[in-house]
Amino acid sequence: MVMPPLLELPDQAAYRAHYERTLCRGGIVTHDGIPVFFRKSEFDHAFFESSDRRGANDVFSQDRAMRMDWIPVALADPNVPCFQGWNRKRRRYDPTRRVAVVIDDFVIVIGIRQARGGVMKANFITCYCADNSIGKIRKSPRWTLQECLNAMR
């Protein structure tokens, strides 16, 4: 898989503008035909991280933001391995959460839902470098469209 070069912009405001201009405008579709929607408000969750590991995303992560252009490419690539996401509240894997693992253990998480008329849609949840958790992610059940559909019934 060939990814675009790392995105090097001058500051956080430039990355935010790029996110809104390229991802929030729509047109991102997974390799299996699921449109993915990006909310402007998700920028803070996806491109900030905790300075003290307590969970409050309070520091801009240029490391994550530099990989922003990898997101649509990875979602469109059928060869990117996808795993089920972990639902912390229910303490089990969730077939409606798809975790795509890209180069350098960069992961992209989307949540899939069924919209009116049975059409599947997804929302971008987050992305991050899974240096500490990549082992667990790779041991998670593989994500399949059929299991996702079964979970939504």
N, C-alpha and C positions, 0 to 999 in steps of 0.2 A: 504494500500500500504506500502510495506517495502522498505525503501531506504538503500543504502549502508551507512556505517558510514561516518562521516565527514572526509574529506581528510586533513591530517595534514602533510605538507611538510615543509622543512626548510626555503625556501625563494621563492621569485617571479620567479626566474629562474627555480627552480624545478617544480613549477606549470606550467610554460610555456612548459617545456619539457614534462610533463605529458599530457598536452592538445594536443600537437603535436603527441605524441606517441599513445594516446588512442582515441582521437576524430578525428583528421585530417587524419588518415589513412583509413577512410571509414568503411563501414559495419554497420553504424547506420541507422536503418529503423524504421519508425513510426509503430504503431500498425495496421494502415490501409495500409501498404505497400509502403509508400513514403520514398525513400532514402534521407537522410539528409547529406549535405556536410558542412564541417567545414573548413574555410580558416584560415591559420596561422595568417593572419593579423587581424582577428576578435578577437583575444585574448585581444588586448589592449582595444577594445570597450567593450567587455563583462566583463572583470575582472579588470577594472579600474573604478573609479568614480570621480566625481567632488569634490574638497575640499571646494568649495564655492558656489555650486549650480548654477553656471553660465553656466554649460554644458560642460566645457573642462574636459575630463577624465584625471586627472593628478595624482591620488593617487591609488596605487594598493589596491584592495579590497580583503583581505583574506577571509572575510565573504562570498563573492560570490565564490571565488576559492575553498573554502572548500567543496562546494556543487557540484563541477564539475562532480563527478561520479554519481550524481543524474540525469544528463541530459539524457543519453541513456536509463536509466531505466524508467524515466517519459515519454519519447517519445514513448516507446514500450508498455506502460500500457494503455489499452482501458478505464480504469476507471478514469483517470486523466481528470478533467474538462478542456475543451478548449473553448476559447472565441475568437471573432474577434478582431484583433488589430486596434488601432486608427491610421489613416493617418493624421498627423498634417497638411501637405500641402493642402490636399483636404478637411480637416475638416469633415471627416466622417469615419465610420468603414470600414475596408478593409477585405473582406472574404478570401483574399489570404494570410493574416497574421494570424498565429495561435499562440495564447498565452496560454500555458499550465500552470495551477496553481498547484503547488506541496506543500508539507508540509511546514509549517511556512511561507506561502505566497511567496515562491520562485517561480518566473515565468521564463519560457523559451519561447523565441519568435523565430519562424521560418517563413521564407517567402517562399511561394509555387509558383512554376511556371510550365508551361507546356513546356517540351523540345520537340525536334524533335520526330515525330511519335506519338505525343499525350501523351507521358509518363510524369507523374508528378514527379517532383523533388523538393527538398527544400534546402534552405540555412539557416544555423544557423545565427541569427541576434544578439541576446544578451540574457543575463539572469541577474536577479537581485532580491533582496528582496524588494517586493512591499509594504513595510510597510505604505507608505503615499498614495499610489494609489490603493490598493487592493479593496477598496470599488467600485471604478469606473470600475475596470476590471471585477469584479463579476457582475456588472450591464450591461456589454456589451452584445451584441447578442452572442449567442452560435455559435461556429464554427461548420459548417457541411461540409462534403466533397461535397455534392451536390451544396451548395451555392458557394463554392470555384470554382467548375467546371463551374458553370454558369457565374461567374465573369471573368473567363479566356476566355470566348467565344467572 
